[in-house]
Amino acid sequence: MATFGTLSDRLAETFKHLRTKGKLSASDVDGTVREIRRALLDADVALPVVKDFTAKVRERALGDEVNQALNPAQQVVQIVNEELVAILGGQQRRLQFAKNPPTVIMLAGLQGAGKTTLAGKLAKHLVKEGHTPLLVASDLQRPNAVNQLQVVGSQAGVPVYAPEPGNGVGDPVRVAKDGVAQAERSQHDVVIIDTAGRLGVDAELMKQASNIRKATNPDEVLFVIDAMIGQDAVATAKAFQDGVDFTGVVLSKLDGDARGGAALSVASVTGRPIIFASTGEGLDDFEPFHPDRMASRILDLGDILTLIEQAQQAFDEEEAMKVAEKLASEQFTLDDFLKQMQQLRGAGNIKKMLGMLPGAGGLRQQLDQFDEREIVRTEAIIQSMTPAERQNTKLLNGSRRLRIAKGSGMTVTDVNQLVQRFEQAAKMMKTVARGGTPQIPGMGPIPGAGGYGGGKRQAAKAKKKSGGSRSGNPAKRAAENAAIASGAPTHGQATPSGAGFGLGGGGAAPKGAPSEEELAALQKFLGR
């Protein structure tokens, strides 16, 4: 996420210096902890949280678990990861639903925190989970707040209870109470109450929020906080906790370019869990908050599970099997390519999804420069082709390419580049589907990218080679035979260091690598 981009870079740079050391001294640990402290303070994390966090990291880093570790640097990263998970709340906390519906959820927070938009996001999220929410417009203070909630509700496909016009007219406590009664009558199983905020914490705001809470007896009171407000987040959260109290936190605007200290402070300071995070402007840019996954993103270790979950929602499993069969039989066409791109776009923000891959921090500049509109342009080119041209790119002579370029508003060069990219991609995917190792033009095989077919031909080749070197150079043949005898890779053989996700080919996985749960989920998604 962009919010933690700078913090991730600072921490990555700090850990890089540790990797050159076989054993860590007390001064190494102190220097690392000092850099972590600076990075957290620059990210606007609350000072008490920073002090407690760095003290725990230092104590553990100087302990026996690091001194006896085979790789001290990875052990320190693991310690920082675990302590980050702890200050983010430890375990994921889900919404608590009432035994007897409707479940009443009250939203509270300052004006501008994004409560109204978030009400629509939460409602849409609950609809996907099979619930029937009702939105209640109890923010009668802010101009056009009622109208905004009605628009958001319409976009989410959720009804809105709004008996008062707002803009200072109406009793918000009565509207909230009547909204719950309306939900009972119309058999909605969840009620989401949007309440008024203020530009700052004041007695009137707290009194109104407190009265709504007493009148509706909500099952959840979610405190919505802007992830970009930094140090003020702690003071605001404490004020709401004392004045109204809340059961959970929702972070809004987590896609912003601010320092993001609120996310690392509010759960630790208030003792209340972060339940959801809003990660963009769209109604689908909303996800349950997982402390362990967020810590992995901050440390640039990736978030494979969230990536898989988002992909599974967008990709049709039956369609994916058909595509796999077409790849293996060399029948993959531009029509299939178009469908795959459209499904990819349907999965959400592609740049954000790529950012969930392990090590994506090192590609941040390339990701920032990635223009998702390129996919739209590609779709325009393919849609300007005839069905026959999509089935067989060999039909695309000069005059046809000129017609396609004019029809899509692109240039002939753009058309040529698309066709070239498609043919390379189809060739690479066909290799993978048949069990081979895909090649990157000019770079050789992709490390660790074994095929889905089990790689029998590669195994046979390796077995044949293991009988001895066939080099015509006697010295080279002797060296290669010695290497074979010792089990080391010879010239031309792949080294075992390039296994998937950066894991070594043998031995234990390094700290911070994807867990067995993540790898199992990924294999299930890939159909392996």
NORLINRA-V138000 format. One record per backbone hydrogen bond with DSSP energy under -1.0 kcal/mol. NH is the residue of the N-H (numbers start at 1). CO is the residue of the C=O. Records with the same first field share a line. If there is no record, write none. Layout:
# NORLINRA-V138000
NH->CO, CO
This chain:
# NORLINRA-V138000
5->2
8->4
9->5
10->6
11->7
12->8
13->9
14->10
15->11
16->12
19->15
21->18
29->25
30->26
31->27
32->28
33->29
34->30
35->31
36->32
37->33
38->34
39->35
40->36
41->37
42->38
43->39
44->41
45->40
50->46
51->47
52->48
53->49
54->50
55->51
56->52
57->53
58->54
59->55
60->56
61->57
62->58
67->63
68->64
69->66
75->71
76->72
77->73
78->74
79->75
80->76
81->77
82->78
83->79
84->80
85->81
86->82
87->83
88->84
89->86
90->85
91->89
103->189
105->191
106->220
107->193
108->222
111->198
113->110
118->114
119->115
120->116
121->117
122->118
123->119
124->120
125->121
126->122
127->123
128->124
130->127
131->126
134->190
135->159
136->192
137->161
138->136, 194
140->138
145->142
148->144
149->145
150->146
151->147
152->148
153->149
154->150
155->151
156->152
158->153
161->135
168->140
169->166
175->171
176->172
177->173
178->174
179->175
180->176
181->177
182->178
183->179
184->180
185->181
186->182
188->183
191->103
192->134
193->105
194->136
206->202
207->203
208->204
209->205
210->206
211->207
212->208
213->209
214->210
215->211
216->212
217->213
219->104
220->104
222->106
223->248
224->108
225->250
227->252
229->226
232->229
233->230
234->231
236->232
237->233
238->234
239->235
240->236
241->237
242->238
243->239
244->240
245->240
247->221
248->221
249->273
250->223
251->276
252->225
254->278
256->253
265->262
266->262
269->265
270->266
271->267
275->249
276->249
277->287
278->251
279->285
285->282
286->284
287->277
289->275
294->290
295->291
296->292
297->293
298->294
299->295
300->297
301->296
303->356
307->303
308->304
309->305
310->306
311->307
312->308
313->309
314->310
315->311
320->316
321->317
322->318
323->319
324->320
325->321
326->322
327->323
328->324
329->325
330->327
331->326
334->390
337->333
338->334
339->335
340->336
341->337
342->338
343->339
344->340
345->341
346->342
348->345
353->349
354->350
355->351
356->353
357->354
359->300
360->357
362->359
363->360
364->361
367->363
368->364
369->365
374->371
375->372
377->373
378->374
379->375
380->376
381->377
382->378
383->379
385->382
390->386
391->387
392->388
395->392
396->393
397->395
401->397
402->398
403->399
404->400
405->401
406->402
407->403
408->404
410->405
415->411
416->412
417->413
418->414
419->415
420->416
421->417
422->418
423->419
424->420
425->421
426->422
427->423
428->424
429->425
430->426
431->427
432->428
433->429
434->430
435->432
436->431
440->444
443->440
444->440
446->438
449->446
450->448
452->432
459->455
460->456
461->457
462->458
463->459
464->460
465->461
466->462
467->464
468->465
477->473
478->474
479->475
480->476
481->477
482->478
483->479
484->480
485->481
486->482
488->483
493->490
502->499
503->500
505->496
513->510
519->515
520->516
521->517
522->518
523->519
524->520
525->521
526->522
528->523
